[in-house]
Amino acid sequence: MSTNPADSHDMISVQGARVNNLKDVSVEIPKRRLTVFTGVSGSGKSSLVFGTIAAESQRMINETYSAFVQGFMPTLARPEVDFLDGLTTAIIVDQERMGANPRSTVGTATDANAMLRILFSRLGKPHVGSPNAYSFNVPSVTATGAITVERGGKTKAEKATFHRLGGMCPRCEGMGSVSDFDLSALYDASKSLSEGALTVPGYSMDGWYGRIFGGAGLPMDKPIGKYNKKELQKLLYGEPEKIKVEGVNLTYEGVIPKIQKSMLAKDREAMQPHIRAFVDRAITFQTCPECDGTRLSKEALSSKINGKNIADVCTMQISDLADWVRKLDEPSVAPLLKGLQHLLDSFAEIGLGYLSLDRPSGTLSGGEAQRTKMIRHLGSSLTDVTYVFDEPTIGLHPHDIQRMNNLLLQLRNKGNTVLVVEHKPESIAIADHIVDLGPGAGSEGGTVCYEGTLDGLRASGTITGRHLDDRAKVKESVRPSTGALEIRGASTHNLRNVDVDLPLGVLCVVTGVAGSGKSSLIHGSVDGRDGVVVIDQGAIRGSRRSNPATYTGLLDPIRKAFAKVNGVKPALFSSNSEGGCPVCNGAGVIYTDLGIMNTVESTCEECEGKRFQASVLEYKLGGRDIAEVLAMSVAEAEEFFADGEARTPAAHKILDRLADVGLGYLKLGQPLTTLSGGERQRLKLASQMAEKGDIYVLDEPTTGLHLADVEQLLGLLDRLVESGKSVIVIEHHQAVMAHADWIIDLGPGAGHDGGKIVFEGTPADLVAARSTVTGEHLAKYVGR
């Protein structure tokens, strides 16, 4: 039987990949199969899957657009690889938190809100207008003016009034909350403007602001407390007005509207730390009194279907909303109802039925955001696409992992290629093909250690193969607590008046299915108390110039040590300051922008990528120059700064912490942008462990950790407890649960089916009782 030559392209072929730490990796990945990439954190999985395969696929697709459109797209350099063949369109479903836009909700991020708006514009009583009349992002507009009318071949001008009804609440502009300013945090009333009365970040009177205020006619040398009503009104609330200062045309605007535009239009999480601190101090947010937090105008709220308006249905738990839609029987909108039904059922299938559509998308965890993005693709009619997932089981209870596995298999069964970077044995088990990278991390990794089936991996002797069947044992004896942190009447989100005592001086694990109320309990009732240090999953924002040494503060003691030994100033040893190479401005590379083509990155010839001036490299510490020190791994540097001329206790202390969290292989000067998600989280953990606090709260510290690294993390948690700290961990990993001194299990379900304490006690008691979903899975895991 003759086969069509088109059917022979059933492999994605990668030859000679050298992105980040990959060492000439060549690999063949079967198409229309589920391939899982494993290996310790930092072994090169993301570099191969995201940095090579997905990046080249996206770059080639971008090249099909016109030069004009490409100008608005991120420029992607071609990955360092000799040959790639058999690529298909790649859709990346990663853990990036969803947009930090305060107007974005779960409903607007999926198609759910758009469908509901159409439904209400068709069935809502009374009828108030088009779908836009139900959108909190569309303002109402009224205009009056002359229009030109053509009648009988003649044109004449007529006066007309035009009105378009939008659903935005006019008071809060669709935000759901209104801000109020604490004026005492904006200025010091006893000082004048020229004495620096304004305490808003960036409002220095030495620069243009001083000239603008003076040019607008404000008294610069009079204390603000002595301003008359008109002057104060102009300073704080002045309307924009054109002024001329020193021959330059400028615009003066009051301080408060200026802050609203420049600071409050951004999401709080996206702000720089000093601006966020100012906003928290100066601005109080209250629920909008006009729309009661619904974000919608009274017209939009007046239109109802079966007694519920659009805000009511958006606040419902999605699983309940799905039942409500199921009961609507309206043949005129049958296809719309069917589509909406399918979308809402997908939320429940993927384990997100506990969310509501009005939940701000910025509040979703990395795992929740990733699963919300998945929903867009489940109903997609595309096939023969490559889906790339970054640890889709993050934030999932063992009970929910089975659901996620089914979804991945569903995508594969539609004829797609599914590539998954994953550490969980339950997910590795469903793979058709496994690629294991290693053997170590960083420069110790970057090679393919194994390719093949699950049974072959078990027998392969690689780190992943050896640890695949690792099972932690339940602690025989637990540490006694030294006290308790009392929580009384907790009712954040779905919590139902929870009373619980968190034991101190021990390792306490808070667990439960996704959406059961773990984060609500800890972040709502523990976060913010004195002596509590919270290490969450928030991303580290790093530029190309940031590296582990700058992020952890390690560079300061190193610079001082170099300066002291050589009798020069510390600024010379900063590539971002005086010591930086003048040609590449201390970046080590030169970026050449070729207009419509990709930006080309080339190593700086002047400093050969070392980032420093040649004269700076003549200064040595312990026989090494600053560039050589930054090229060291954490483990090497730990030894180097321990004794001899280079002995620097302050640097050694930070290096110890980096080694403690399993980052001994990391280079001190490696750009943060090249670190994997797991590495960034552990870098954050190492830097925050220095903070003064007695209670450490860790939010899923096993994120991005290989099975072999979990043991090291447990050792670190034990050391923290033994040094007198109390450690509270929100976690789903059974190894961490088994290692706990005390477990608090929330549930029994998610959303309004959760929010209660279903068990508190030792891991051994939880396994013996098997009274909860967590107990069942933990018992199975430890083999009881």
C-alpha positions in Angstrom: 0.0 0.0 0.0 1.5 3.3 -1.0 1.7 6.0 1.6 1.5 9.7 1.0 4.9 11.3 1.6 3.1 14.0 3.7 2.4 11.4 6.4 6.1 10.8 7.0 6.7 14.0 9.0 5.7 12.6 12.4 8.7 13.9 14.4 9.9 17.3 15.7 13.6 17.1 15.2 16.0 19.3 17.3 19.7 19.2 16.5 22.5 21.0 18.3 20.5 23.2 20.8 22.7 25.5 22.9 20.2 27.9 24.5 21.3 28.8 28.1 22.9 25.7 29.6 22.0 23.2 26.8 25.1 21.4 25.5 24.5 20.6 21.8 21.3 18.8 22.6 19.8 16.7 19.8 16.4 15.0 20.3 13.4 13.7 18.3 10.0 14.3 19.7 7.0 12.3 18.4 4.1 14.4 17.0 0.5 13.9 18.1 1.7 12.4 21.4 2.1 13.6 25.0 5.8 14.1 25.8 6.9 14.9 29.3 10.2 16.7 30.0 11.7 15.9 33.4 15.0 16.6 35.3 16.1 18.6 38.3 15.3 22.3 38.5 17.8 24.2 36.3 18.7 21.1 34.1 17.6 22.8 30.9 14.0 21.6 30.4 12.5 25.1 29.9 15.5 26.0 27.7 14.7 23.1 25.4 10.9 23.3 25.4 10.3 27.1 25.7 13.6 28.6 24.7 14.2 26.5 21.6 11.1 24.7 20.2 8.3 27.1 21.2 10.4 30.2 20.7 11.4 29.3 17.1 7.8 28.3 16.3 6.6 31.7 17.5 9.3 33.6 15.7 8.5 31.9 12.4 4.8 32.7 12.8 5.6 36.4 13.6 7.6 36.6 10.4 4.5 35.9 8.4 3.0 39.2 9.5 3.8 42.5 7.6 6.8 44.6 8.7 4.3 47.1 10.1 2.6 44.6 12.4 5.9 43.1 13.5 7.0 46.5 14.7 4.4 46.2 17.5 5.4 42.6 18.4 8.1 41.5 20.8 11.3 40.9 18.9 12.4 37.3 19.2 15.9 36.4 18.4 16.5 33.0 16.7 17.4 30.4 19.3 20.9 29.0 19.3 20.3 25.7 17.5 21.8 24.1 14.4 18.6 22.6 12.9 14.9 22.4 13.7 12.4 20.5 11.6 8.8 19.4 11.9 7.7 22.4 14.0 4.0 23.2 14.2 2.2 26.2 15.6 3.1 26.4 19.3 0.5 27.6 21.8 2.2 28.3 25.2 0.2 27.9 28.3 2.5 29.1 31.1 2.2 30.2 34.7 2.6 33.9 34.1 0.1 35.6 36.3 -2.8 37.0 34.3 -2.6 40.7 33.3 -2.2 43.1 36.1 -5.1 45.2 34.8 -7.5 46.2 37.6 -10.4 46.0 35.0 -9.7 42.4 34.1 -11.8 39.6 35.7 -12.1 35.9 35.2 -15.2 36.7 33.1 -13.5 39.2 30.8 -10.3 37.1 30.5 -12.4 34.2 29.0 -15.4 34.6 26.7 -17.9 34.2 29.6 -18.7 37.9 30.1 -19.1 38.6 26.4 -21.6 35.7 26.1 -23.5 36.8 29.2 -23.8 40.4 27.9 -25.3 39.1 24.6 -27.7 36.9 26.6 -28.9 39.8 28.8 -29.3 42.1 25.8 -31.6 39.5 24.2 -33.5 38.2 27.3 -33.1 40.9 30.0 -36.3 42.6 31.2 -36.6 45.6 30.8 -34.4 45.8 27.7 -31.8 48.5 28.2 -29.8 48.3 25.0 -27.0 46.4 23.1 -24.4 44.1 24.8 -22.3 47.2 25.5 -24.9 48.5 27.9 -23.9 45.6 30.2 -20.2 46.1 30.1 -18.4 47.8 33.0 -15.6 48.8 30.6 -17.8 50.9 28.3 -18.9 54.4 29.5 -22.2 56.1 28.5 -21.7 58.8 26.0 -24.0 61.7 25.1 -23.2 64.2 22.3 -25.1 67.1 20.8 -24.2 68.8 17.5 -24.8 69.5 13.9 -25.0 66.5 11.5 -25.4 66.6 7.7 -28.5 64.9 6.3 -28.9 63.9 2.7 -32.5 63.9 1.4 -33.7 64.0 -2.2 -30.3 64.7 -3.6 -29.9 67.7 -1.2 -27.8 68.1 1.9 -28.7 70.2 4.9 -27.4 70.6 8.4 -29.6 69.5 11.3 -29.1 69.5 15.1 -29.1 66.0 16.6 -28.5 64.5 20.0 -26.7 61.1 20.1 -26.7 58.8 23.2 -24.9 55.5 23.6 -25.5 53.6 26.8 -22.6 51.8 28.3 -22.6 49.7 31.5 -19.8 51.5 33.4 -20.7 52.9 36.8 -20.0 56.7 36.4 -18.8 57.1 40.0 -16.1 54.5 40.1 -15.5 54.2 36.4 -16.1 50.5 36.4 -13.5 49.7 39.1 -15.9 48.7 41.8 -14.1 50.8 44.4 -13.4 54.5 44.9 -10.2 55.9 46.3 -10.0 58.5 49.0 -6.8 60.4 49.8 -5.2 60.9 53.2 -4.0 64.4 52.7 -1.5 64.2 55.6 0.4 61.5 53.6 0.6 63.8 50.5 2.2 66.8 52.1 3.7 68.2 55.3 1.5 71.3 56.1 4.2 73.0 58.1 6.6 73.2 55.0 6.4 75.2 51.8 6.7 73.7 48.4 10.3 74.9 47.9 11.1 73.2 51.3 9.9 69.9 49.9 6.4 69.8 51.5 5.2 67.2 49.0 5.9 63.6 50.1 4.8 62.0 46.8 7.6 59.8 45.3 9.3 61.6 42.4 7.9 65.1 43.2 11.2 66.9 43.7 11.2 70.6 43.5 14.7 70.7 42.1 13.5 69.6 38.7 10.7 70.5 36.4 8.0 70.0 39.0 9.3 73.1 41.0 9.2 75.2 37.8 5.7 74.0 36.8 4.2 74.8 40.3 5.9 78.2 40.3 4.8 78.8 36.7 1.2 77.9 37.5 1.2 80.8 40.1 1.3 78.7 43.3 3.1 80.4 46.3 6.4 78.4 46.6 7.6 79.8 49.9 4.4 79.8 51.9 3.7 76.8 54.2 0.8 74.7 52.7 -1.0 74.9 56.0 -1.4 78.7 55.4 -2.7 78.3 51.8 -6.2 79.9 51.3 -9.0 77.7 50.0 -8.4 78.6 46.3 -4.7 77.9 46.4 -5.1 74.6 48.1 -7.9 73.6 45.6 -5.5 74.5 42.7 -2.6 72.5 44.2 -4.6 69.4 44.9 -7.4 69.3 42.4 -6.4 71.8 39.7 -7.8 71.2 36.2 -5.2 70.7 33.4 -4.1 74.1 32.1 -1.4 75.2 29.6 1.4 77.3 31.0 4.7 78.6 29.7 7.8 78.1 31.8 11.2 79.5 30.6 9.8 79.6 27.1 8.7 76.0 27.2 5.0 75.0 26.8 3.9 72.8 29.6 0.7 71.5 31.3 -0.1 72.1 34.9 -2.4 69.6 36.7 -3.4 69.2 40.3 -1.5 66.6 42.4 -4.4 64.3 43.0 -5.6 63.9 39.4 -1.9 63.4 38.4 -1.5 60.6 41.0 -4.8 59.0 39.8 -3.5 58.9 36.2 0.1 57.9 36.9 -0.3 55.5 39.9 -3.8 54.4 40.5 -4.4 53.4 36.9 -1.9 50.6 37.5 -2.5 47.3 39.4 -1.0 47.5 42.9 1.1 44.3 42.3 2.7 45.8 39.2 4.0 48.9 41.1 7.6 49.4 42.2 8.0 48.7 46.0 8.4 52.4 47.0 5.4 53.5 45.0 3.3 50.7 46.4 4.3 51.7 49.9 3.2 55.3 49.2 -0.1 54.2 47.7 -0.8 51.9 50.7 -0.1 54.8 53.0 -1.9 57.6 51.2 -4.9 56.0 49.6 -7.8 54.2 51.1 -10.0 52.1 48.8 -13.7 51.7 49.6 -16.5 49.8 47.9 -18.2 52.3 45.5 -21.4 53.5 47.2 -23.2 54.0 43.9 -22.9 50.5 42.4 -22.1 48.6 45.6 -18.9 47.2 44.1 -20.6 45.7 41.0 -18.9 48.1 38.7 -22.1 48.6 36.7 -24.5 51.5 36.1 -28.0 51.4 37.6 -29.6 50.8 34.1 -27.5 47.7 33.6 -28.4 46.4 37.1 -32.2 47.0 36.5 -32.3 44.5 33.6 -33.0 40.9 34.9 -33.5 37.4 33.8 -35.5 35.2 36.2 -35.0 37.8 38.9 -31.2 38.0 38.6 -29.2 40.9 37.0 -25.8 40.4 35.3 -23.9 41.4 38.5 -25.8 38.7 40.5 -24.9 35.9 38.0 -21.2 37.1 37.9 -20.9 36.8 41.7 -22.3 33.3 41.7 -19.9 30.4 42.0 -19.3 29.2 38.4 -20.6 25.6 39.2 -23.9 27.2 40.4 -24.0 29.6 37.4 -23.7 26.5 35.1 -26.8 25.0 36.8 -28.6 28.4 36.4 -27.8 28.6 32.7 -28.9 24.9 32.2 -32.4 25.8 33.4 -32.8 28.6 30.8 -34.9 27.3 28.0 -35.0 29.9 25.2 -35.0 28.6 21.6 -34.1 32.1 20.2 -30.7 32.0 21.8 -30.1 28.2 21.9 -26.7 28.2 20.3 -25.5 30.9 22.6 -26.7 29.0 25.7 -25.1 25.8 24.5 -21.7 27.6 24.1 -22.0 29.3 27.5 -22.9 26.0 29.1 -19.9 24.3 27.6 -17.6 27.1 28.7 -18.9 27.1 32.3 -18.7 23.2 32.5 -15.1 23.4 31.3 -14.3 25.5 34.4 -15.8 22.8 36.6 -14.0 20.0 34.7 -10.7 21.7 35.1 -11.2 22.2 38.9 -12.0 25.9 38.8 -15.8 25.6 39.5 -15.3 27.4 42.8 -14.3 30.7 41.2 -16.8 33.4 40.2 -16.7 35.5 37.0 -16.2 38.8 38.9 -13.0 37.6 40.6 -10.2 40.0 39.5 -7.8 38.0 37.3 -4.8 39.6 39.1 -5.7 37.7 42.3 -5.5 34.2 40.7 -2.5 32.1 41.6 0.0 30.9 38.9 -1.8 27.5 38.7 -5.3 29.0 38.6 -4.2 31.5 35.8 -2.7 28.6 33.8 -5.9 26.6 34.0 -8.0 29.6 33.1 -5.9 30.0 30.0 -6.4 26.3 29.2 -10.2 26.8 29.1 -9.7 28.9 26.0 -8.0 26.0 24.2 -10.3 23.2 25.3 -13.1 24.1 23.0 -10.8 25.2 20.2 -11.4 23.7 16.8 -7.6 23.8 16.0 -5.8 20.5 15.6 -2.2 19.5 14.8 -1.0 22.3 17.1 1.8 22.0 19.6 0.6 22.8 23.2 3.4 23.6 25.6 2.6 23.5 29.3 4.8 24.6 32.2 4.0 22.4 35.2 0.2 22.3 34.8 -0.2 20.5 38.2 1.1 23.4 40.2 -1.3 24.4 43.0 -3.3 21.2 42.5 -4.2 18.8 45.3 -3.5 15.1 44.4 -7.3 14.7 44.1 -7.3 17.3 41.2 -4.2 16.0 39.3 -6.2 13.2 37.8 -8.5 15.8 36.2 -5.6 17.7 34.8 -4.2 14.5 33.3 -7.5 13.8 31.6 -7.5 17.3 30.0 -3.9 16.9 28.7 -4.9 13.5 27.2 -8.0 15.1 25.7 -5.9 17.7 23.9 -3.6 14.9 22.6 -6.5 12.8 21.4 -7.7 15.7 19.2 -4.5 15.2 17.2 -2.3 17.7 18.9 1.3 17.4 20.1 1.4 18.1 23.9 4.8 19.0 25.5 4.8 19.2 29.3 7.5 20.3 31.7 6.7 18.4 34.9 8.0 16.9 38.2 5.0 15.1 39.6 5.2 11.3 39.2 1.4 11.1 38.6 1.8 13.3 35.5 5.0 11.6 34.3 3.0 8.3 34.4 0.6 9.3 31.6 3.4 10.3 29.1 3.7 8.5 25.7 7.3 9.6 25.6 9.7 11.0 28.2 12.8 13.1 27.8 14.9 13.4 31.0 17.5 16.2 31.1 20.4 16.5 33.5 22.4 15.0 35.1 22.6 18.1 37.4 21.6 21.7 37.3 23.1 24.8 35.7 26.5 24.0 34.1 26.2 20.4 35.5 23.1 19.8 33.3 22.1 20.6 29.8 22.3 17.0 28.4 19.7 14.4 27.5 20.1 11.6 30.0 17.2 9.4 28.8 14.5 9.2 26.1 11.8 6.6 26.0 9.0 5.1 28.1 8.1 5.2 31.8 9.4 1.7 32.5 12.6 2.5 30.7 13.0 5.6 32.9 12.6 3.6 36.0 15.4 1.2 35.0 17.6 4.0 33.5 19.5 4.9 36.7 19.1 8.7 36.1 18.3 10.9 39.1 14.6 11.1 38.0 14.5 7.3 37.4 15.9 6.6 40.9 13.6 9.0 42.7 10.4 8.3 40.7 9.1 5.8 43.3 10.4 7.7 46.3 7.8 7.8 49.0 8.3 9.8 52.2 7.5 8.1 55.5 5.1 9.6 58.0 7.0 11.1 61.0 7.2 8.6 63.9 7.5 11.3 66.5 6.5 15.0 66.1 7.9 18.1 67.9 5.7 19.6 70.6 4.4 23.1 69.9 5.7 26.0 72.0 2.5 28.1 71.8 -0.2 28.9 69.3 -1.2 31.6 66.8 -4.9 32.1 67.4 -7.3 32.8 64.5 -10.9 33.5 65.4 -13.9 34.0 63.2 -12.0 34.0 59.9 -14.4 34.7 57.1 -12.2 36.0 54.1 -13.7 34.8 50.8 -15.3 31.3 51.3 -14.2 30.8 54.9 -17.1 30.1 57.3 -16.2 31.7 60.6 -13.2 29.6 61.1 -11.6 29.2 64.6 -8.2 27.5 64.6 -4.9 27.5 66.5 -1.8 27.4 64.4 0.9 25.7 66.6 4.2 27.6 66.9 7.7 26.2 67.1 6.9 23.4 64.7 6.4 22.6 61.0 2.7 23.2 60.4 1.2 22.3 56.9 -2.0 23.8 55.7 -3.6 21.7 53.0 -6.8 21.0 51.2 -8.2 20.8 47.6 -7.6 23.8 45.3 -10.1 26.5 46.3 -10.8 25.1 49.8 -9.7 28.3 51.5 -6.0 27.7 52.5 -4.7 31.0 51.1 -7.7 32.9 52.4 -7.0 31.6 55.9 -3.3 32.3 55.9 -3.1 35.5 53.9 -6.3 36.8 55.3 -5.6 36.2 59.0 -1.8 35.6 59.4 -0.2 37.9 56.8 0.5 41.3 58.2 0.9 40.3 61.9 4.1 41.3 63.7 7.0 39.0 63.2 5.4 37.2 60.2 7.5 36.8 57.0 5.5 35.7 54.0 7.3 34.1 51.1 4.7 33.8 48.3 4.8 32.7 44.6 5.0 36.2 43.2 7.2 36.5 40.2 10.7 38.1 40.5 10.8 40.9 38.0 14.3 41.0 36.7 15.9 43.0 34.0 18.8 41.8 31.8 21.1 43.6 34.3 19.8 41.9 37.4 21.5 38.8 38.7 21.5 36.7 41.9 24.3 38.8 43.3 22.4 42.1 42.9 19.0 40.6 43.8 20.1 39.1 47.2 22.3 42.1 48.2 25.4 40.0 47.9 27.2 42.4 45.6 27.3 45.1 48.4 29.7 43.3 50.8 31.7 42.0 47.8 32.2 45.6 46.4 33.1 46.8 49.8 35.7 44.0 50.3 37.3 44.8 46.9 37.3 48.6 47.6 38.9 48.1 51.1 41.7 45.8 49.9 42.5 48.0 46.9 42.0 51.4 48.5 39.5 52.6 45.9 35.7 53.4 46.1 33.1 50.6 45.9 31.3 52.2 42.9 34.1 51.0 40.6 33.0 47.4 41.2 29.5 48.0 39.9 28.9 47.4 36.2 25.9 49.7 36.4 28.0 52.5 37.9 31.5 53.9 37.5 33.2 50.6 36.7 31.0 49.6 33.8 32.5 49.2 30.3 31.7 52.5 28.5 31.0 50.8 25.1 28.2 48.4 26.3 27.3 50.4 29.4 28.1 47.5 31.6 25.7 45.1 29.9 28.4 42.8 28.4 26.5 42.7 25.1 25.6 45.2 22.5 22.0 45.2 21.2 21.8 46.4 17.6 18.2 47.4 16.6 17.8 46.8 12.9 14.4 48.5 12.6 11.9 46.1 11.1 14.3 43.1 11.6 15.1 41.3 14.8 17.4 43.0 17.3 20.8 41.4 17.1 22.7 40.7 20.3 26.5 40.5 20.1 29.2 40.2 22.8 30.9 43.5 23.5 34.4 43.5 21.9 35.8 46.1 24.3 35.2 44.2 27.5 34.7 40.7 25.9 31.5 40.3 27.8 33.0 40.9 31.2 31.0 44.1 31.7 33.8 46.1 33.4 36.5 48.5 32.3 39.9 47.0 31.8 41.4 49.2 34.6 38.8 47.9 37.1 39.9 44.3 36.4 43.4 45.1 37.5 42.1 45.3 41.1 42.2 41.8 42.8 40.7 40.2 45.9 42.3 36.9 46.9 43.9 36.7 43.4 40.6 37.2 41.5 39.1 40.2 39.8 35.5 41.2 40.1 34.5 39.6 36.7 36.0 36.3 37.8 34.1 36.5 41.1 30.8 37.1 39.3 31.6 34.1 37.1 31.9 31.8 40.1 29.1 29.4 41.2 27.5 29.9 44.6 29.4 26.8 45.9 32.8 28.1 44.7 32.2 31.6 46.0 31.1 30.1 49.4 34.5 28.5 49.7 36.3 31.6 48.3 34.8 34.1 50.8 35.2 31.7 53.8 38.8 32.5 54.7 42.1 34.0 53.6 42.4 37.5 52.2 38.9 37.3 50.6 37.2 36.4 54.0 33.9 38.4 54.0 31.4 37.1 56.6 28.5 39.2 55.3 28.9 37.7 51.8 29.4 34.2 53.2 26.2 34.4 55.1 24.1 35.2 52.0 26.0 32.5 50.0 25.2 30.0 52.8 21.5 30.7 52.4 21.7 30.3 48.6 23.4 26.9 49.0 20.8 26.0 51.6 17.9 26.4 49.2 19.7 24.2 46.6 21.2 26.9 44.3 24.9 26.0 44.8 25.3 25.6 41.1 24.0 29.1 40.1 26.6 31.6 38.8 26.6 34.9 40.8 26.5 37.0 37.6 23.9 35.0 35.7 21.1 37.3 34.4 17.8 36.7 36.2 16.0 36.5 32.9 17.8 33.1 32.3 16.6 31.5 35.5 13.8 28.9 35.6 10.6 29.5 37.6 11.7 27.1 40.4 15.1 28.8 40.6 13.6 32.3 40.9 11.3 31.1 43.7 14.2 29.6 45.7 16.2 32.8 45.1 13.4 34.7 46.6 13.2 32.3 49.5 17.0 32.7 50.2 16.8 36.5 50.2 13.7 36.7 52.4 15.1 34.2 54.9 17.3 37.1 56.1 14.3 39.1 57.2 13.7 39.4 60.9 10.7 37.4 61.9 9.7 34.5 64.1 7.0 33.0 61.9 7.7 32.1 58.3 4.8 31.4 55.9 5.7 29.6 52.7 3.2 29.4 49.8 3.9 26.1 47.9 7.7 26.0 48.2 7.9 22.8 46.2 6.8 24.7 43.0 9.3 23.8 40.3 11.2 21.3 42.5 12.4 17.9 41.3 11.7 14.9 43.5 15.3 14.8 44.5 15.3 18.5 45.6 12.2 18.1 47.8 14.4 16.2 50.3 16.8 19.2 50.5 13.8 21.5 51.0 12.5 19.4 53.9 16.0 19.6 55.5 15.9 23.4 55.1 12.4 23.6 56.8 13.7 21.4 59.6 16.7 23.7 60.1 14.4 26.7 60.3 12.3 25.1 63.0 15.3 23.9 64.9 16.7 27.5 64.9 13.6 28.5 66.9 11.4 29.7 64.0 7.7 28.7 63.5 7.1 27.5 59.9 3.7 27.4 58.3 3.5 25.9 54.8 0.6 25.9 52.3 1.3 22.8 50.4 -0.2 19.9 48.4 3.0 17.8 48.1 2.5 14.5 50.0 6.2 14.4 51.0 5.9 17.7 52.8 2.6 16.6 54.5 4.2 13.4 55.7 7.1 15.4 57.2 4.9 17.9 59.1 4.5 18.0 62.8 0.9 19.2 62.5 -1.6 19.3 59.6 -4.6 21.5 59.1 -6.8 20.2 56.3 -9.5 22.5 54.8 -12.5 21.4 52.7 -14.3 19.2 52.2 -14.6 20.7 48.7 -13.9 24.0 46.9 -15.7 27.3 46.9 -18.9 27.2 48.9 -18.3 23.5 49.5 -15.1 24.3 51.4 -14.1 26.9 53.9 -14.2 24.6 56.9 -11.5 22.8 58.9 -12.1 19.1 58.2 -9.0 17.8 60.2 -6.3 19.1 62.5 -3.7 16.8 64.0 -0.6 14.8 63.2 0.1 13.2 59.8 -0.1 9.7 61.4 -3.6 10.5 62.7 -4.7 11.8 59.3 -3.5 8.6 57.6 -5.1 6.4 60.3 -8.5 8.2 60.1 -8.6 8.6 56.3 -11.6 10.8 57.0 -10.8 13.4 54.3 -9.8 13.4 50.6 -6.3 14.5 51.7 -6.1 11.6 54.2 -7.0 9.1 51.5 -4.3 10.3 49.1 -1.7 10.6 51.8 -2.4 7.1 53.0 -2.1 5.8 49.4 1.2 7.8 49.0 2.9 6.4 52.1 1.7 2.9 51.3 -0.6 2.4 54.3 
